[in-house]
Each structure stands twice: as C-alpha cells, then as structure tokens.
Amino acid sequence: MAKRDPSSDGPGTPPGFAARFAASPPGLQWAAVLAVTVVVTAAFLHFEVPAGGLLGPMFAAAAFCGIEHRIRVSRGFFHAGQCAVGCLIASTLPAEVLLAIPDYATEVVVASALTLTVSLLIAKALVVTGTVDVRAAVWGMLPGGASAMIAIADASGADARLVAFMQYLRVASVAATAAMVAHYLSTPGAAPVPVAHADGAYGPYAVGAGVYVLGLVAARFLPIPAGAMLLPMLIGIAVQAVFGLHLAMPQAVLLAGYALIGWSVGLRFEPRLLRAVLARLPQLIAATVALIALCGLVAVAVSLMFGLDPMTCYLAMSPGGIDTVAIIATGIKANLAFVLAVQATRMLVTLLVMPPAARALLRRAGHL
C-alpha cells in the first residue's frame, strides 16, 4: 500500500484534503476561494478595516497558498478591477484638487527619490548578506509595477519566481500594514460609498459606466504603465471638469473590482514558489519589514520637513501598489492628491527610468 505523502497537505488541513482540492475542477476551487472571501471580507467590513474589501479577498486567496490549485485571475479581469479603482479615484478627486498638485512639486520629487533610495539600500543589504543575487535583489525590491518587474527580471536572466515572491510579499505586507496604520492612527473620512441622489436621478452611475467602458477600451489600445487604472481615472476627471458631470460607481462594482485585485495578488503565493524561497524566507521577511519601517521613518521626516499630515505622507511613501494605497486613502482624511502624485511619479520613474539605469549598472558590474 502506497504511503500518503504528508507534504501534500497544507498546515492544518485534513489528510488528503490538499490532494482532493488539487484534483477538483477549477470551478470548485473558485467556489472555495469565494466562500472564504465572503467570510473574511464580511468580517473586515464589519470591523471597519480600511480597504477591507481588498484585503479580504487577498488574504482569502493567500490562505490556499499551501495547496496546489489551477486558478488565476486573467489579465483582462485584473484590468477590469483596476478600472473600477480608477473610476473610484476619479469620483473622489475633483479637478480643482489636481490643479493643486504643482504646489507640491518639491515634496513629490523628494518623497519619490527617498522611497526609491530606501528600496535600493534594502536591495544592497540582501546582496551583501548573500540572501539573493544582485539581479533578483534589484528587481525584487523596486516598488511599482510588480508584474512589470517580474517580466523585466525574467528577461534579464534573474530568478523570476524569487522576484515574484519578493514583489508580492511586499505588496501584501504593505497593504496590510498601511490598512492597520490607517485604522489606528487616522480619523475616518468620507469614504466613497455611492448612494442614490436626493432627486432620484441615477445619471452619475450612467456617467460612471461610460467612463468605465471607455477606460477599459483605452487601456486595451494604449499600453501605458497601470493604464487600466490611470486612463479611466484621467477620463473621469476630464469628464467631470469639462462637462460639469458627476461620476459615481455602485458599491457592488467597487467590491468586485477590489476582489479581482486581491485575488490576483493572493493566488500568486503558490506551493512551487513557496518551496523555492523557503530557505530565504526569514531574510526576505526581515527585508520587507525593514523597507516598510524605513519608508515610515522617511514619511515622518517628509511630514516634518514640509508640514504635511503624517498619515498622508505615510500612504504616499508606502512602497506598495498605487491601487491599494488609493483605496485606503479614499477612506480616511488624507490628501489624496499628494498621495497619488507621489505614488504615480514613483511608479513611472520605476517603470521608465529605473530598468535601463539598473541594466547599465548591472552590465558595468559584470552581472549582465
């Protein structure tokens, strides 16, 4: 009689459960993820956890990381989730707020530069300690555009699996930390929960639907970094500013968008990836914690230097995804214009400037 391989079951799972789950149809696997998502998200929303609609699906999907599965969020559905977030930002970011962004030009440059510097210092520490090679360290620690960094790492000959783990460990950790900080250290603001207007008109939802569709189409034909979120955001802001219309998104659509983004991140923590990095896990966790802590300290310095709200600076400096930070920022009294300006600037610099610069440095050092 063949012996059961204990390693086939994740921690805390009944004997044979992992094998049965791995062999089950994708539909049943999605049903299981959805069931856990509903429970976890409901609990987060009940306790008013910032970005609970995003963190719930992310943690629910990550709970299946120790079990083989065959489900993923396709690029199209991920873009659909990002588009919902872009419309949300547009609905909460009037044009007059954006016009104030040039007033923060110095602060944006300083904050973006400091965040990138901290990230590269952590990458240097990982190389010095022998945790990972220089290529994996650079692509794994740079914030902004996780999927793009993974693709660049793969093309440069780095271990794309390791880079993927480092990127998504950072994204998930930053999201969780930022949500907890926002929950305990900030004052709840006017969270964007769509409601019917007093006159019973649903025009803003029609505008939101139009911007959503137009944003998805534009992102399909204009492959710019994070275009699925940035393009509907810009279109929505322009529509409101030029035509004087109002934009709103139904709560159900927003929650669906959050779920697609959260699942996309959580489902990437798969067994093969975990086994590949298990020996390096303590050092990678320490590096992630150090990155978050140092960015927090830099946020305090920027707050004191320019007299800005500490919570606003913390979210602006958070080395996570712009969509995650935007979701958190919209639910508290943060300066959303400054947060998005710093996050967007850093993301564009990371995607457009850092890759060729890093390649040049790696080539000069003989690593490429």
N, C-alpha and C positions, 0 to 999 in steps of 0.2 A: 504494500500500500504506500502510495506516494505521500510524503510528509508535506504539510502545509508550510509554506514559506511565511514566517511571521512578519517579514518586512513588507509583505503585500498589503498589510492593513495599516492604516494610519494610526496615530496615537489616539487611544480612547475609542476606536471603532471595534464593533463585534467581529469575531473570527469570520473571515470570508466576505465581510461586507465590501471591502475595497475591491476584491475581485469581481463581485457581482455588480458593483457600481460601474467598474471599468467596462464590463461586458454589456451593460444596458444601453439601449438606444439613446442617441443624443437628446431626443425629446424628453425622456425620463430624467436624464441628467439635468437638463434645463429646468424641469419641474422641481427637482430637489433644490437647485440653487434659488429658484424663485420663492419656494416655500421658506427657506432660511432667510432670504432677503426681506420678505414681508415681516417676519418676526423681528429681526434685528432693526430694520428701518422704523417699524412702528414704535419700538422701544426708544430709539434715538429721538424720534419726533415727539414722543410723549414727554421725555425729559428735556426737550428743547435744546438738544445738542446742535450747535452751529454746523451747517452742512450735513445734517443727519441724513438727508435724502441722498447724499453722495456717499458718505462713509458707510451707511448701512449696506448697500449693495457691494461696496468694495470689500468690507470685512466678511460678508456672507460668501462671496466668491473665493476669497483667500482661505476660508475655512476648509475648502476642498483641495488645498494645495498638496496634501499628503496622499491623495488618491488620484490614480490615473483617470483622465477624462478626455473627451474628444470635442469639447465645446469651446468656442471662441466668439468674441464679438467681431463681426466683419468690419472692414474699414468703412463701408457705407453706413452701417448702423452707428459706428463710433462718430462719424461725421455728423450724423443726424442728432446725436446727443450734444456734440459741441455747438451745433447750430442753435439748439434750444437755449444753451447758455449764452450765446452771442445775442440772441433776441432779449433774454432777460437783462443783460447788461445795458442794451440799448434802451430798454424801458425804464431803467433806473438812472440813466446817465444823460441828462439834458444837454443840449448843445452848449448852453452857457457855461456848463461845468468844464467841458472840453476846452473851451476858449481860455480857461484859466490855467491850462497845463503849461503854456510857455512861461508862466510866472514861476514854475518850479524847475526850470531848465537846469540850473546848477545842482539842485537837490537830486534830480533824476540821474544826472551824469555821475555824481559822487556815489549815490546809492548803488547804481548798476555796477560801477567799477569795483566798489568794495566787495560786493557779493561775488563777482567773478574771481577776484583776487583770493578771497577766502576759499572758494571751491578749488582753485589750483593749488593752494597751500596744502589742503587736505589730500589732494591727489599726490602731491610730492611726498607727504608723510607716508602714504600707502606704499609708494615705491621704495622709499628709504628703509622701511621696516620689512621689505620683502614680501608683503602681502599679495600684491599683484604686480604685473609688469607695467611699464610706463604707458603703453598704449591703452590698456584696459583702465588704468587709473585716470587718464585724461578724459576718455570718452565716458567713463562711468560716473565721474563726479561733476561734469559740467551740467549746470541746470538749464532746463528749457528744451523742449522738443525731445522727449525720451525716445520715441520711435525713430526720429532722425539720427540721434546719437548712436543708436543701435545699428542702423544701416551704415553709417559712416565707419563705425568700429569694424563691422564685418568686411567692408571694402578695404580697410587698411590692414587687415590680417589679424586684428585683435580677437580675443575670445568673445564673440557676440553674446553667448549665453551668460557669461560672467558680467558683461556690461549691462545686459538686460536686467539681471538681478540687482545690480547696484543702482540702476536708474529707477526701477520700480520700488525697490526698498526705500529709496529716498523719497519718491513721490508719495507713497503710502504713509511713511513716517511723518513727513512734513504736513500732510493733510490732517493726520490725527493730532499732531502737536498743535498746529495752528487752530484747529477746532477747539481743543481743550483750553488753550490760552484765551481765545475769543470768548469762551463760555465763562471763564472765571475772572478775567481781567478787563472785560469790556462792558459797556452799557448797551443792552439790546436796542436796536434802532428800528426803523420802519422797514421790516422785512417785506420784500416784494411779493405779497400774496394777492393774486388777481381777484377782484370782486366785480360784480356787475355794477354799472354806474347807476346813479340815482334815477336817471331818466329812462332806465331800462334798455338803453342802446348797447349793442354789442359791437359797434364799429371798431373800437380798439383791438378786439380779438380778430376781426377781419384783416385789419392792418398787420397785426402780428403774424397771421397765417400767410399773408402775401410776402412779408419780409422773410419769413422762414423759408418758403419755397424759393424765392429769388436768391437768398443766401446760399442754399444748397446747390442751385444751378451754377451760380457764380463760382463757388468753391470747386465745382467739378471741372470747370474750364480755366480757372486761374489758380494754378498750383503754387500758392504762396504759403509760407510757414503758418500753421494754425489757421488757414484761410476759412475752414468750416466754422470757426468761431468769430474771427476778426471781420470777415466780409459781411455777415448778417448784422453784426454789431454796428459797423460803419454805415451800412444801408439803412438800418433802423434809425440811427441818429440823424442821418441826412433827411430821411422822410419826415421825421418829426420837426426838424429845424426848417426845412424849405417849405413844406406844405402845411405846417401847423397841426399835423395829425397827432394822435396819441396811440401808443403801441402797448398791447398787453398780451400776456401768454397765460393760458389756463394752467392751473396748478398741476393737473394730471399730466400735461405735456412736459412741464418742467421736471416732475418726478421721474417720468420715463427717460428724459434726457440725462438726468443725474444717474439713473440706474445703468444706462448704457456705458457711461464713462466709468463708473465704479466697477462694473463687471469687467470692462476691458482691462483695467489695471489688475484687479484681484485674480482673474483667471490666468494671468501670466506666471503666477507663482506655482509652477508645475513641478512634479517629483523629479524629473530629469534635471531641471535647473537647480533644484534644491540640493540634490546629491552632488552636483558639480561644484558647489560653493560651500558645502557643509564645513569643510576644514577651515575655511576662511571666515566663517560666519561671525565669530566674536570680533575680529578686527574690522569687518565691514560694518557691523552694527555700531562699534565704537566710532568709526569714521563718520557715519551718518549722524550720530548723536553730537559729535564734535562740530560737524558742519552746521547743524541746526542751532547749537548753542552759540557758536561764533557769529552766525548771522544775527542771532538775537542780540548779542552784545554790540554788534555794529549798528543794529537798528536803534539801540539806546543812544549810541554816540551820534547818529544822524538826527535823532529826535532832539537831543540837547544842542547840537550844533545849529540846527535850523529852526528850533522852536516848534516842531511838528508834534502831533499827537503820537504817543508811543505805540498804541495799537495799530495805527495807520502805518507807521514805519516798520513794525514787526511784519505785517502782512506784505508790505512792499518788498521787504528783504527776504521773505521766506523763499528758500530755494526749491520750490515745488512748481507744479503746473499752474499756468495763468488761469485756467478754467476753475481749478479747485479753489485758488485764493479768491477769485472773483465771487464765487458762490458764498464763501464765508464773509467776505467784505460787505456784500449787499445786505446781510442780515444784522449788521451792527452799525454803530455810529462811527464809521471810518470814512476817510477822504478817498472815495472810490476813484476819483480822477487821478490822484497821486499814485495810488496803489497800482492801477492799470498802466499808468505811464511808465513806472519803474519796471514792472513785470514785462510789458511789451518791449521796451527798449532793451532790457537784458536778453529777452528771448531772441530778438532779431540780431543782436550782436553775437549771441552764442551760435546761432544757426548760419549767419552770413560771414562773420569775421573770424570767429574762433577756429573753425575747421581748417581753413587754409593756413592760418597762423600756427596752429598746433602741428599740422603736417610739416610745415617748414622747420619748426623747432625739432621735431622728431627726426626728420631727414638729416638735419645738421648734426644731431647727436648720434646718428647711425642706427636709429631704431626703425627706419623705413627703407 
